[in-house]
Structures are given as structure tokens and as C-alpha cells.
Amino acid sequence: MSESVEKFESAKDRFNDTMRDANLDSITREVSNLGASVQKMPAEIEEVRSRGYAFRSYLENKAEVFQEHWEDIKRRVTRAVDREVEELREDVDTAENQIEQGERYAAHPEKLERIIDQIEGAVERLESRVEGAVERLESMYETLKRDVDSTYRQLTQVKWYLDMKDEASFDFMQGESVFLVAKAEWVKTGKGKEDPDGLLFLTDQRLVFEQKEKTGKRLGMFGGKHTQEVELDIPLHHVESVEAENKGMFGGKDMLHFTMKDGPHAKVTIEVKGSADNDFWVKQINRMAAGEVDDERAIEPDKEMVERLRNAPTECHVCGATLPMLMAGQTQVECAYCGAVVRL
């Protein structure tokens, strides 16, 4: 096969690919998918609310703004697609005529040689025009698409928080709401072998580290048992301070160093893993402790329940011992020391 024939076959393949793109079907599909994502977002948000996630009230606001912007963007993009396809038609016809002429000369390499530059030039111009049209159209909705995609990532994250809450081995207190969850490791020894892996929960009332892993494996692989139990349960008001530190090679370990006001653990170090960021966690813990996250509530606590909790006794009226924390749904508590029952 001569060089001119090889160039022509390559140009023809590029033309066929570009012809498919020139209809701008990829833009139409992407816009349709974006519209579907915008339309179903309120239902996705309602799902996490129905499961009890009380925070990130901005999700509803974002969904509403997306709806408002979407109708205008859809109209403008639809008109622009029709205009761009019409403007591309002349370049498509020119390139198509060149390809047809090349087909007629394919059996005569010496004739094909004389027009191959024209054929390649026509195809290159068409490719350039199509690329420009796609870029112009994408720029009309790329900001909305980026924001919608980001919001769906947030919703996926929240759904995982709720899945971990549903699987938790511990009960949640009256009115307690989960805010953040991260895969984590409680760094007890610093050597790794005895450090429990699990999950770190931040709620509006406390921090809980739950060990959740297979323990007792032989040779790191075989045997063992699933261990899931609470290792740390710390009321937020017992946290005196929390600091972030990046350790390990290239600072790849996100450490949280806690100092407690009281309790059995004066100092606690926890590594948050996966996509969790320690600086973000420090900021959110401090915000939660200061009550600043209340502005993000989409589900307000039941006023009657809050009042009942505010007036609930913390000491046993018989022996004076500290009463256990109220768990969800409880209407009475029993003193662990004398057995006295306190009804709320």
C-alpha cells in the first residue's frame, strides 16, 4: 500500500469518527443525563432525611437552585446545539466531497497523491470546528454539572454514614444525630499490630470509636473472628482540645490528637483513614462542640423531647449514683447500683 493510500485511509477513518461527533449527540446525551440528575435530587435528599440525617440543610437549597438554573440552561443549550449543527454542515459537506473524490482516486495512487493534502486539510478543519462547538456547548453547563456532581458525592457520603449507623453495635441516645463517620484506627501502641481498626462517629452529643474488624487472623489471612464493639465513648463536653498532625511518609497519615478534661483516657490518638481529612475533622469537632452546626439542621429536634431531656435527672434519687445516658425511645432509666427506676 502506497503512502498516499495509507494517508487517505487514515483521513477517512478520522472523517467517519468526526461525522458521528458532528451531530453533537454526545452533548444531547450529557444534557439529558444532567437534567435527570437535577430532577431526581430532591427525592435523593428526602431519602437521607427519612433515615434521620439532620444536617447539611444546604442540600435542599442547592437542589432548589439547580432546578431554577436548569430550565434556563436547557433552553439555551438546546438552541445552541441546533445552531452549531447547522453551522457545521458546510464543513461536513466539504470534507465529505473530498473523501468521495479520494475514493475515486484510490486505485490511482499518483492521482491521490496530488489531492491528499486537500483531503487531510478538510478533515482537520472539520475536526477543529467540531471540537470548538463541543467546548462552547460544554461551557454553557459545566459549572452546573460540576456542582450537581459534587452534591451527589456528598449524598453518597451521607448514605454511607447512615449505613454505618444502621450497622453500629451501640445504641444512640434520645435526640442524638450522626454528623460524620470515618474509617479510623485507635493508635494505642504506635506499632500497629494491637491498634484496633474501626469507625469514628461524630454526633451532636459525643465521639464514639467502634472497633470493627476481623481479629485473631493467622498469618494475617486465615481464621479469626469479626469483632465489633465500642472502644471509646466520649461526650463532646469532655473534649478539651483536638489537634491534627500529618505523619508517615509524605504526611500520608491523618492523625487526630485528643486531650480530655476527665475520664480514663487523658490523651487519645486516632488516625482517620480513606478520604477523611484530619484538618476537616478538627474543624467540624470544634464547630459541633461550639454549637455552630445547629445552623445546618434540616430536621429540628422534637421540642417536647428536648425539654424532657433538659429536665431529666442525672443522679439517682435513692443512692445518688450517676444515672445512665438516655437511649433512643427510653421513657425510664434504672440505676445500675440500687435498681431504682426513674420515669421520665
Rosetta blueprint (number, residue, H / E / L):
1 M L
2 S L
3 E H
4 S H
5 V H
6 E H
7 K H
8 F H
9 E H
10 S H
11 A H
12 K H
13 D H
14 R H
15 F H
16 N H
17 D H
18 T H
19 M H
20 R H
21 D H
22 A H
23 N L
24 L L
25 D H
26 S H
27 I H
28 T H
29 R H
30 E H
31 V H
32 S H
33 N H
34 L H
35 G H
36 A H
37 S H
38 V H
39 Q H
40 K H
41 M H
42 P H
43 A H
44 E H
45 I H
46 E H
47 E H
48 V H
49 R H
50 S H
51 R L
52 G L
53 Y L
54 A L
55 F L
56 R L
57 S L
58 Y H
59 L H
60 E H
61 N H
62 K H
63 A H
64 E H
65 V H
66 F H
67 Q H
68 E H
69 H H
70 W H
71 E H
72 D H
73 I H
74 K H
75 R H
76 R H
77 V H
78 T H
79 R H
80 A H
81 V H
82 D H
83 R H
84 E H
85 V H
86 E H
87 E H
88 L H
89 R H
90 E H
91 D H
92 V H
93 D H
94 T H
95 A H
96 E H
97 N H
98 Q H
99 I H
100 E H
101 Q H
102 G H
103 E H
104 R H
105 Y H
106 A L
107 A L
108 H L
109 P H
110 E H
111 K H
112 L H
113 E H
114 R H
115 I H
116 I H
117 D H
118 Q H
119 I H
120 E H
121 G H
122 A H
123 V H
124 E H
125 R H
126 L H
127 E H
128 S H
129 R H
130 V H
131 E H
132 G H
133 A H
134 V H
135 E H
136 R H
137 L H
138 E H
139 S H
140 M H
141 Y H
142 E H
143 T H
144 L H
145 K H
146 R H
147 D H
148 V H
149 D H
150 S H
151 T H
152 Y H
153 R H
154 Q H
155 L H
156 T H
157 Q H
158 V H
159 K H
160 W H
161 Y H
162 L H
163 D H
164 M H
165 K H
166 D H
167 E H
168 A L
169 S L
170 F L
171 D L
172 F L
173 M E
174 Q L
175 G L
176 E L
177 S L
178 V E
179 F E
180 L E
181 V E
182 A E
183 K E
184 A E
185 E E
186 W E
187 V L
188 K L
189 T L
190 G L
191 K L
192 G L
193 K L
194 E L
195 D L
196 P L
197 D E
198 G E
199 L E
200 L E
201 F E
202 L E
203 T E
204 D L
205 Q L
206 R E
207 L E
208 V E
209 F E
210 E E
211 Q E
212 K E
213 E E
214 K E
215 T E
216 G E
217 K E
218 R E
219 L L
220 G L
221 M L
222 F E
223 G E
224 G E
225 K E
226 H E
227 T E
228 Q E
229 E E
230 V E
231 E E
232 L E
233 D E
234 I E
235 P E
236 L H
237 H H
238 H H
239 V E
240 E E
241 S E
242 V E
243 E E
244 A E
245 E E
246 N E
247 K E
248 G L
249 M H
250 F H
251 G H
252 G L
253 K E
254 D E
255 M E
256 L E
257 H E
258 F E
259 T E
260 M E
261 K L
262 D L
263 G L
264 P L
265 H L
266 A L
267 K E
268 V E
269 T E
270 I E
271 E E
272 V E
273 K L
274 G L
275 S L
276 A L
277 D L
278 N H
279 D H
280 F H
281 W H
282 V H
283 K H
284 Q H
285 I H
286 N H
287 R H
288 M H
289 A H
290 A L
291 G L
292 E H
293 V H
294 D H
295 D H
296 E H
297 R L
298 A L
299 I L
300 E L
301 P L
302 D L
303 K H
304 E H
305 M H
306 V H
307 E H
308 R H
309 L H
310 R H
311 N H
312 A L
313 P L
314 T L
315 E E
316 C L
317 H L
318 V L
319 C L
320 G L
321 A L
322 T E
323 L L
324 P L
325 M L
326 L L
327 M E
328 A L
329 G L
330 Q L
331 T L
332 Q E
333 V E
334 E E
335 C L
336 A L
337 Y L
338 C L
339 G L
340 A L
341 V E
342 V E
343 R E
344 L L
